[in-house]
């Protein structure tokens, strides 16, 4: 490379490079000792009984979470924890209490009631409260950090994209049942937070309000996989979430998902970033979206980064980088870094062409996996999550013996012209079928 070309290349890299990770501080909170013991209860009757109730408070708290210590909830008994301000509640069985790691979701207000309901036939039922987590009301001081000009973000609702409550990050749902965020969020445990959607406005002083308990989903402990290598292009995280404790809803089934692709748009293509970045007053860390032009994808060893001039702010870390093709949204990567200014620079994120990220999502949760999705039609077919098969026969033929075929929800034809496979007499192959994001019909 001659000197002139080298200087030009260095100038382009300097203009592209984000300046800082796009994560923000966690929501401030304090632990409050609140030891209470329910006593031991049984139920020989035919109706579920309210066996114990206690009111707990932390004056001036913005929201409360209740930690449960030793407990035995039997086969059908449960805890009901009620916000006295909103009368909305979180219902926890033995299974869901474990999924929430013995701390309920966040409930608005400074006072809650804890109820123990004992089911018929259950004996030896008890639950001991240990502590509260109390949200601290604090007016955040916000300075615009990574806007690419005048703030173009607008409030929106897209339940495919959620807030990590308390963790200063955004996360989102993809078509294999996984949840994606930035690695520098996941590596820190995201502050013991949970995934929530349909987030209400914050209070006028900027204090965040939790989503309704029906819109909260706990992270599966031990599920996160991530890389957090300094600099853009190798910063990603993948994890699982459990169903909602109140409704039993799996988020991907009820709230949707965003497909992912390794295709790279042309420079200047309009992209969208949706997430929960910083703002003032009632818009502080609520869901907002913005559009702007794609700049470039760059590769430096194992760091593969996308750059774009789309408005973001801290706490947008983990947001999907969305490219709409026709009526379908695809994400080309995970937003991680800020570098935009009004006069130049770009915000950046990790591309799905990053090898370790690509391998992780393509084999999630483990093993040999192939994909079937009739909607996806960006690139040639290989059976990967990025280039899924488009009919069932082809996907069956392409899935190795003992492998797993993930079917994205919808109706999948047995065959289509120009993309056929075989499935019929003489076949001895054994594969596992999974439909992690909704119902599937196979047929012509």
C-alpha positions as CSV (number, residue, x, y, z in Angstrom):
1,X,0.0,0.0,0.0
2,X,1.5,3.4,-0.9
3,X,1.6,6.3,1.6
4,X,-1.4,8.1,0.1
5,X,-3.6,5.0,0.4
6,X,-2.4,4.3,3.9
7,X,-3.2,7.9,5.0
8,X,-6.7,7.7,3.5
9,X,-7.3,4.3,5.2
10,X,-6.2,5.6,8.6
11,X,-8.5,8.7,8.2
12,X,-11.5,6.5,7.3
13,X,-10.9,4.2,10.4
14,X,-10.5,7.3,12.7
15,X,-13.8,8.7,11.3
16,X,-15.6,5.3,11.8
17,X,-14.3,4.3,15.2
18,X,-16.7,4.6,18.1
19,X,-15.4,6.3,21.2
20,X,-17.0,4.4,24.1
21,X,-19.2,1.4,25.0
22,X,-22.9,2.3,24.9
23,X,-23.9,0.9,28.3
24,X,-25.2,3.1,31.0
25,X,-25.3,2.9,34.8
26,X,-27.6,0.5,36.6
27,X,-30.8,1.7,38.2
28,X,-29.9,2.8,41.8
29,X,-31.3,0.6,44.6
30,X,-30.7,-0.4,48.1
31,X,-31.1,-3.5,50.2
32,X,-33.5,-3.3,53.1
33,X,-33.7,-6.0,55.8
34,X,-37.3,-7.2,56.2
35,X,-37.2,-10.6,57.9
36,X,-40.7,-12.2,58.1
37,X,-41.6,-15.9,58.6
38,X,-44.9,-17.3,57.4
39,X,-45.0,-20.3,59.7
40,X,-45.8,-23.8,58.4
41,X,-49.2,-24.5,56.8
42,X,-51.2,-27.3,55.3
43,X,-54.5,-27.6,53.6
44,X,-56.8,-30.6,53.9
45,X,-59.8,-28.8,52.3
46,X,-60.9,-28.6,48.7
47,X,-60.1,-24.9,48.0
48,X,-56.9,-23.0,47.9
49,X,-56.6,-20.9,51.1
50,X,-54.9,-17.6,51.9
51,X,-52.8,-18.9,54.8
52,X,-50.6,-15.8,55.6
53,X,-50.2,-12.2,54.6
54,X,-47.8,-9.4,55.5
55,X,-47.3,-5.8,54.4
56,X,-43.8,-4.6,53.7
57,X,-42.6,-1.1,52.9
58,X,-39.5,1.1,52.2
59,X,-40.7,4.7,52.4
60,X,-40.1,6.7,49.2
61,X,-39.0,3.7,47.2
62,X,-39.7,4.0,43.5
63,X,-40.2,0.3,43.2
64,X,-39.7,-2.9,45.3
65,X,-38.5,-6.4,44.8
66,X,-38.9,-9.1,47.5
67,X,-36.2,-11.6,48.3
68,X,-37.5,-15.0,49.6
69,X,-35.2,-17.1,51.7
70,X,-36.1,-20.7,52.8
71,X,-39.4,-21.9,51.4
72,X,-41.4,-24.9,50.6
73,X,-44.3,-24.3,48.3
74,X,-45.4,-27.9,47.6
75,X,-47.1,-29.0,44.4
76,X,-49.7,-26.3,43.9
77,X,-49.2,-23.5,46.6
78,X,-47.8,-20.1,45.6
79,X,-46.8,-16.7,46.7
80,X,-48.7,-13.6,45.5
81,X,-46.8,-10.3,45.9
82,X,-49.0,-7.3,45.3
83,X,-48.1,-3.6,44.7
84,X,-50.3,-1.6,47.0
85,X,-50.0,1.4,44.6
86,X,-51.1,-0.3,41.4
87,X,-52.7,-3.5,42.7
88,X,-50.7,-5.5,40.1
89,X,-49.1,-8.7,41.4
90,X,-46.4,-11.2,40.8
91,X,-47.4,-14.9,41.3
92,X,-44.6,-17.3,42.1
93,X,-44.9,-21.1,42.4
94,X,-42.0,-23.3,43.4
95,X,-40.9,-23.5,39.8
96,X,-41.1,-19.9,38.9
97,X,-39.6,-18.8,42.3
98,X,-36.5,-20.8,41.3
99,X,-36.5,-19.3,37.8
100,X,-36.5,-15.9,39.4
101,X,-33.7,-17.0,41.7
102,X,-35.8,-16.3,44.8
103,X,-36.3,-12.5,44.1
104,X,-39.6,-11.4,42.6
105,X,-39.9,-8.9,39.7
106,X,-40.1,-5.2,40.3
107,X,-43.4,-3.7,41.5
108,X,-44.1,0.0,41.4
109,X,-44.4,1.9,44.7
110,X,-43.0,1.7,48.2
111,X,-45.3,-0.8,49.8
112,X,-46.2,-4.4,48.9
113,X,-48.2,-7.2,50.4
114,X,-46.8,-10.8,50.4
115,X,-49.5,-13.5,50.5
116,X,-49.0,-17.2,50.9
117,X,-51.8,-19.3,49.2
118,X,-51.8,-23.0,50.1
119,X,-53.3,-25.5,47.6
120,X,-55.5,-28.5,48.6
121,X,-53.4,-31.5,49.7
122,X,-50.2,-29.5,50.3
123,X,-48.6,-29.8,53.7
124,X,-45.5,-28.3,55.3
125,X,-45.9,-25.1,53.2
126,X,-43.9,-22.0,54.3
127,X,-42.0,-19.0,52.9
128,X,-39.6,-16.7,54.7
129,X,-39.0,-13.2,53.5
130,X,-35.5,-11.9,54.0
131,X,-34.9,-8.6,52.3
132,X,-36.3,-5.9,49.9
133,X,-34.6,-4.3,47.0
134,X,-35.8,-0.8,47.0
135,X,-35.5,1.5,43.9
136,X,-33.9,4.9,44.8
137,X,-35.6,7.9,43.3
138,X,-32.9,10.0,41.6
139,X,-33.1,12.6,38.9
140,X,-30.5,11.5,36.3
141,X,-28.2,14.1,34.8
142,X,-28.2,13.4,31.1
143,X,-25.7,14.8,28.6
144,X,-26.1,13.9,24.9
145,X,-23.3,11.5,24.1
146,X,-23.7,9.7,20.8
147,X,-26.3,11.5,18.7
148,X,-25.4,12.0,15.1
149,X,-27.1,15.4,14.9
150,X,-30.3,16.7,16.4
151,X,-32.0,13.9,18.3
152,X,-34.2,12.0,15.9
153,X,-35.4,9.3,18.3
154,X,-39.1,8.8,18.8
155,X,-41.0,6.8,21.3
156,X,-42.2,3.5,20.0
157,X,-43.5,0.1,21.1
158,X,-41.8,-3.0,19.7
159,X,-42.1,-6.0,22.1
160,X,-39.4,-7.9,20.2
161,X,-36.9,-5.5,21.9
162,X,-36.8,-5.3,25.7
163,X,-35.1,-3.5,28.5
164,X,-32.8,-5.2,31.0
165,X,-34.4,-3.7,34.1
166,X,-31.8,-2.3,36.3
167,X,-28.9,-3.2,34.1
168,X,-28.4,-0.2,31.7
169,X,-28.8,-2.3,28.5
170,X,-31.2,-3.3,25.7
171,X,-31.8,-6.9,24.6
172,X,-34.0,-8.6,21.9
173,X,-35.5,-11.8,20.7
174,X,-34.4,-13.8,17.7
175,X,-35.9,-16.7,15.7
176,X,-34.3,-19.6,17.6
177,X,-35.6,-18.7,21.0
178,X,-32.4,-16.9,22.2
179,X,-32.0,-13.4,23.5
180,X,-29.2,-11.1,22.3
181,X,-27.4,-8.2,24.0
182,X,-24.0,-6.7,24.1
183,X,-21.2,-8.8,25.7
184,X,-20.2,-6.0,28.0
185,X,-23.7,-6.2,29.5
186,X,-23.9,-9.9,29.8
187,X,-20.3,-10.3,31.2
188,X,-21.2,-8.1,34.2
189,X,-24.4,-10.1,34.9
190,X,-26.6,-7.2,33.9
191,X,-27.0,-6.1,37.5
192,X,-29.2,-9.1,38.4
193,X,-31.8,-7.6,36.1
194,X,-34.6,-9.2,34.0
195,X,-36.0,-8.8,30.5
196,X,-39.1,-6.6,30.2
197,X,-41.2,-5.3,27.4
198,X,-44.1,-2.7,27.1
199,X,-42.2,-0.4,29.4
200,X,-44.2,2.6,30.7
201,X,-42.9,6.1,30.7
202,X,-40.6,7.1,33.5
203,X,-41.7,9.6,36.2
204,X,-41.2,13.3,35.5
205,X,-37.9,13.3,37.4
206,X,-36.5,10.5,35.2
207,X,-37.1,7.7,37.7
208,X,-37.7,4.5,35.7
209,X,-40.9,2.6,36.2
210,X,-41.0,-1.2,35.8
211,X,-43.2,-2.9,33.3
212,X,-46.3,-4.7,34.4
213,X,-45.5,-8.1,36.0
214,X,-47.2,-9.8,33.0
215,X,-44.4,-8.3,30.8
216,X,-41.4,-9.4,32.9
217,X,-39.2,-12.5,32.0
218,X,-36.3,-13.8,34.1
219,X,-32.9,-14.7,32.7
220,X,-32.1,-18.4,32.9
221,X,-29.2,-18.7,35.3
222,X,-26.1,-20.1,33.7
223,X,-27.3,-19.7,30.1
224,X,-25.4,-16.6,29.0
225,X,-22.5,-17.0,26.5
226,X,-20.5,-13.9,25.6
227,X,-17.4,-12.2,24.3
228,X,-16.3,-8.8,25.6
229,X,-13.1,-8.0,23.8
230,X,-12.2,-4.3,24.0
231,X,-13.3,-2.3,21.0
232,X,-16.1,-2.7,18.5
233,X,-16.7,-5.8,16.5
234,X,-16.2,-8.5,19.1
235,X,-18.7,-7.6,21.8
236,X,-21.8,-9.9,22.0
237,X,-23.9,-11.9,24.4
238,X,-26.5,-14.6,24.0
239,X,-28.8,-16.0,26.7
240,X,-32.2,-17.6,27.5
241,X,-35.2,-16.3,29.4
242,X,-37.9,-18.3,31.3
243,X,-41.7,-17.9,30.7
244,X,-43.6,-15.2,32.4
245,X,-44.5,-16.3,35.9
246,X,-48.1,-14.9,35.9
247,X,-49.2,-16.0,32.4
248,X,-46.9,-18.8,31.4
249,X,-46.2,-17.0,28.2
250,X,-43.0,-17.6,26.3
251,X,-41.8,-14.2,25.1
252,X,-40.9,-15.3,21.6
253,X,-44.3,-16.8,21.1
254,X,-46.3,-13.8,22.4
255,X,-44.1,-10.9,21.5
256,X,-42.4,-11.9,18.3
257,X,-38.8,-11.9,17.2
258,X,-36.3,-10.4,14.7
259,X,-34.6,-12.5,12.1
260,X,-30.8,-12.2,11.7
261,X,-28.6,-12.1,8.6
262,X,-25.0,-12.0,7.6
263,X,-25.8,-10.0,4.4
264,X,-24.2,-6.6,4.3
265,X,-26.3,-3.7,3.0
266,X,-24.9,-1.1,0.6
267,X,-23.5,2.1,2.0
268,X,-26.2,4.6,2.5
269,X,-28.9,2.0,3.2
270,X,-31.3,3.1,5.8
271,X,-31.0,1.2,9.1
272,X,-33.0,1.4,12.3
273,X,-31.9,1.0,15.9
274,X,-34.6,0.5,18.6
275,X,-33.7,0.4,22.3
276,X,-33.8,2.0,25.7
277,X,-31.2,4.8,25.7
278,X,-30.8,7.7,28.0
279,X,-33.1,10.8,27.6
280,X,-34.7,13.4,29.8
281,X,-37.7,13.2,32.1
282,X,-40.4,10.8,31.2
283,X,-38.4,9.5,28.2
284,X,-35.5,8.3,30.3
285,X,-34.8,4.7,29.3
286,X,-38.1,4.0,27.6
287,X,-38.2,2.5,24.2
288,X,-37.2,4.8,21.3
289,X,-36.3,4.2,17.7
290,X,-34.3,6.1,15.1
291,X,-33.1,5.6,11.5
292,X,-30.0,6.7,9.6
293,X,-27.6,5.5,6.9
294,X,-25.3,2.5,7.0
295,X,-21.6,3.4,6.5
296,X,-19.5,0.2,6.3
297,X,-18.6,-3.1,7.7
298,X,-14.9,-3.5,8.7
299,X,-12.8,-6.5,9.6
300,X,-9.7,-6.6,11.8
301,X,-8.9,-10.1,12.6
302,X,-11.7,-11.6,14.7
303,X,-13.3,-8.1,15.2
304,X,-16.0,-7.6,12.6
305,X,-17.9,-4.3,13.1
306,X,-20.7,-2.4,11.5
307,X,-20.7,1.4,11.4
308,X,-23.7,3.7,10.9
309,X,-25.0,7.1,11.6
310,X,-28.1,6.3,13.6
311,X,-28.9,8.2,16.8
312,X,-28.3,6.2,20.0
313,X,-27.4,7.0,23.6
314,X,-25.9,5.1,26.5
315,X,-28.2,2.1,27.5
316,X,-28.8,1.4,23.8
317,X,-26.1,-1.2,24.2
318,X,-27.4,-4.5,22.9
319,X,-30.0,-3.0,20.5
320,X,-30.6,-4.7,17.2
321,X,-29.2,-3.0,14.0
322,X,-32.3,-3.4,11.8
323,X,-32.4,-3.6,8.0
324,X,-35.9,-3.7,6.6
325,X,-36.2,-5.6,3.4
326,X,-39.8,-5.4,2.0
327,X,-42.0,-6.0,5.0
328,X,-39.5,-8.1,6.9
329,X,-37.1,-6.9,9.6
330,X,-33.6,-8.4,9.7
331,X,-30.8,-7.5,12.1
332,X,-27.3,-7.3,10.8
333,X,-25.7,-7.1,14.2
334,X,-25.7,-5.9,17.8
335,X,-25.2,-2.2,18.7
336,X,-22.4,-1.8,21.2
337,X,-20.4,1.4,20.9
338,X,-21.0,5.1,20.5
339,X,-18.9,7.5,18.3
340,X,-21.3,9.7,16.6
341,X,-21.2,13.5,16.9
342,X,-23.1,16.2,15.1
343,X,-20.1,16.8,12.9
344,X,-19.0,13.3,12.1
345,X,-18.1,9.9,13.4
346,X,-20.3,6.8,13.6
347,X,-21.9,4.5,16.1
348,X,-20.9,0.9,15.9
349,X,-21.7,-2.7,16.7
350,X,-20.8,-6.3,16.2
351,X,-21.6,-7.9,12.9
352,X,-23.1,-11.4,12.6
353,X,-20.1,-12.1,10.4
354,X,-18.0,-12.2,13.6
355,X,-17.1,-15.9,13.7
356,X,-17.7,-16.7,17.4
357,X,-21.1,-14.9,17.5
358,X,-22.1,-16.6,14.2
359,X,-21.2,-20.0,15.5
360,X,-23.0,-19.5,18.9
361,X,-26.3,-18.3,17.4
362,X,-26.2,-20.9,14.7
363,X,-25.8,-23.8,17.1
364,X,-27.9,-22.5,20.0
365,X,-28.4,-23.9,22.5
366,X,-26.0,-26.7,21.4
367,X,-25.3,-29.5,18.9
368,X,-25.8,-29.8,15.2
369,X,-28.7,-27.5,14.2
370,X,-30.4,-26.7,10.9
371,X,-33.1,-24.1,10.3
372,X,-36.4,-23.9,8.3
373,X,-38.0,-20.5,7.7
374,X,-40.1,-19.8,4.6
375,X,-40.0,-16.1,5.2
376,X,-36.3,-15.7,5.0
377,X,-35.1,-15.2,1.4
378,X,-32.1,-12.8,1.4
379,X,-29.3,-15.2,0.4
380,X,-28.6,-18.7,-0.9
381,X,-29.8,-21.6,1.1
382,X,-27.4,-23.5,3.4
383,X,-29.7,-24.5,6.3
384,X,-28.0,-22.1,8.7
385,X,-29.9,-19.6,10.9
386,X,-28.7,-16.9,8.4
387,X,-29.7,-18.9,5.3
388,X,-32.4,-21.3,6.3
389,X,-34.1,-24.0,4.2
390,X,-37.4,-23.0,2.8
391,X,-39.4,-26.2,2.7
392,X,-39.6,-29.2,5.0
393,X,-38.3,-31.9,2.7
394,X,-35.1,-30.0,1.9
395,X,-34.6,-29.3,5.6
396,X,-35.1,-32.9,6.5
397,X,-32.6,-34.0,3.9
398,X,-30.1,-31.4,5.0
399,X,-30.2,-32.2,8.7
400,X,-27.6,-34.8,9.8
401,X,-28.7,-37.9,11.6
402,X,-29.0,-37.1,15.3
403,X,-29.2,-33.3,14.6
404,X,-31.9,-30.8,15.4
405,X,-34.1,-29.0,13.0
406,X,-35.4,-25.6,14.2
407,X,-38.7,-24.6,12.6
408,X,-39.6,-20.9,12.7
409,X,-43.4,-20.5,13.3
410,X,-45.7,-20.6,10.3
411,X,-46.8,-23.1,7.6
412,X,-44.0,-24.9,5.8
413,X,-44.6,-26.7,2.5
414,X,-43.2,-30.2,2.0
415,X,-41.6,-29.1,-1.3
416,X,-41.2,-26.0,-3.4
417,X,-40.0,-25.6,-7.0
418,X,-36.3,-25.4,-7.3
419,X,-35.6,-26.4,-3.7
420,X,-36.5,-30.0,-3.1
421,X,-35.4,-32.8,-0.8
422,X,-36.6,-36.2,0.0
423,X,-38.4,-37.7,2.9
424,X,-40.2,-41.0,2.7
425,X,-39.8,-44.7,2.4
426,X,-36.4,-46.1,3.2
427,X,-35.4,-43.2,5.4
428,X,-33.9,-44.3,8.7
429,X,-32.6,-40.9,9.8
430,X,-33.5,-39.6,13.3
431,X,-33.7,-35.9,14.0
432,X,-35.2,-33.7,16.7
433,X,-37.7,-31.0,15.7
434,X,-37.9,-27.8,17.7
435,X,-40.4,-24.9,17.3
436,X,-39.1,-22.4,19.9
437,X,-41.0,-19.3,18.7
438,X,-44.5,-20.5,18.0
439,X,-46.8,-23.1,16.3
440,X,-45.8,-24.8,13.1
441,X,-47.8,-26.6,10.4
442,X,-46.1,-28.9,7.9
443,X,-47.9,-29.5,4.6
444,X,-48.5,-28.2,1.1
